[in-house]
Amino acid sequence: MITHLLSIDLEDWFHVLDNDATSSPNQWEKFPSRVEKSTERLLALFDKHDVKVTFFVLGWIAKKFPNLVQKIADNGHEIGCHSQNHPLIYLMSRKEFEDDLYNSLSLLRNISGQAVTMYRAPGFSITKECLWAFDILVKHGIKVDSSVFPASRAHGGLAGFPIEPFIIETSKGSLKELPISTFGFAGKRVAFSGGGYFRLFPIFVHSYFAKNATKPIIMYLHPREIDPSQPRLSLPLMRYIKTYINLNSTYNKLDYLLDHFSYGSVSEVVSKVNWLETKVIHS
């Protein structure tokens, strides 16, 4: 049976990209946090199914809730980096990106006691205009990345990139890549396995892909997605729908999938990929 990746992007309900009211850390301080309660609920679910996953942690969250990050690590889960302040990478300079990465990695490594060698960009916002980010990731000890969205999307995406695990060769060395899972439909690549996509598609769709996949599915969720009581932000209609659709069913979907299929952490999935047979992309 294939082991699929289950990853949690550890951020709060107000860490919504491209929204003026939630665009900076100064604004975040005025919102009541709900991340601890939702994360505790996820940890209990993972204990129930005896599964270890990867938490891509926002440095801002780690600084504010170090005990939560320590508990995640103490429970045997893997800590990855999700940046310090949740920026869109394609809007950053190389120095801004490197500073953000350094600050978040230093904090996460210190709190968790783990090497922290996995990274995911906020909004999967590494595009063809900022492939230099991969060089900087390798420079700072990142060995596995999961930032490639191999299709067009609001935050850019990398359409045309491999849709299965592959290797990125950089000037600093190689990087293993776990791209977000997509399927072909009407000549396009469509995501299904995380965030709003996960909430939109019914459980039979997820079960079909989990059962019939020949490569690991890369699943990602946020704690806010099992929190139907969270406050609602004022967003454009389609963005509002994508952000809040089917919050009531996310937990039960996840519970069902964990009960019927095999899921694990980045390290577990990476260990089962035959990297000698994967494609190689040069950044």
Phi, psi and omega in degrees: 000135179289137173266118180270156180274129170245119181230146179242122174275105189277098178214171184264176185295338183263005179275062181259126182285158176057042179223118187302327184284347183227033190269350183219154178303328178299324179286327184299329185297336183275352182265141176288130182282146177230007189290327183295312183298315181293321180292321176300321179295320177295317180299321178295321178295319180293323175297319180303320183262003179053051181239140176250132186234181176249128174258112172276105193262133173286130181302324179299320177293317182297321180293322183278326183230063182299327180294328178292316179295320179296321179294319178302313179294318181296332178280002175092009179272160184267138179258123173243173184255135178239026182086174178272309188237024171059048179273159169280121188297321184290353175261001184257156169276168179300319181293319179298318179295314182295320179296316179298315180297314181300315182296317182290317180296318180300316181293313183294319179294322180292317183287314188276334186076006179262162181291331181053083184241016179241147182219145169222128181285140174304131179064016183050046193265022168275119182243180180296340179279347181224043176295344176301341180300326181295322177300317182291323177300312180297320180304326184259020170091010176282129182251335180227131178241150174222055183250352185277120173254099191281051180195169176285144178201177184301323182262028173105285183076171179231068179302137180096347176286159180304147181261357176241165180311137181211175182249137174253120176268123180242175178291345181256354182136188185263156183222128176279134184242131174246092183288154179295139185289138177220165171228157182277133177208121179054040177079008181235164174264131183237129177279156181212345198257012181199158175057223179299330178295317179297319182288329183289314185281138179290166187298328182294331176293312180296321179296320180299311181293319180298323182285324189257359182295143174257350175229157183298137173279136180261102182260139176221139177221167177240149178307325182297342184280355172247021184236080182292347181268003181299152175298155180255131176275155176277109184229158172304152190309306183294323178293321178299314180298314181296325183286326189241001182295136171058033177297332183291338186256354186299312183301314181294323175300312182296317178302316181296313182296319179294333180280336188247345184223169183262127178230153180202189184274174176305312183300319181294317180293315181301322183293342184256001177270135174276092187290341179291340182257001183274160178289157178237128178245137178259126180274000000 
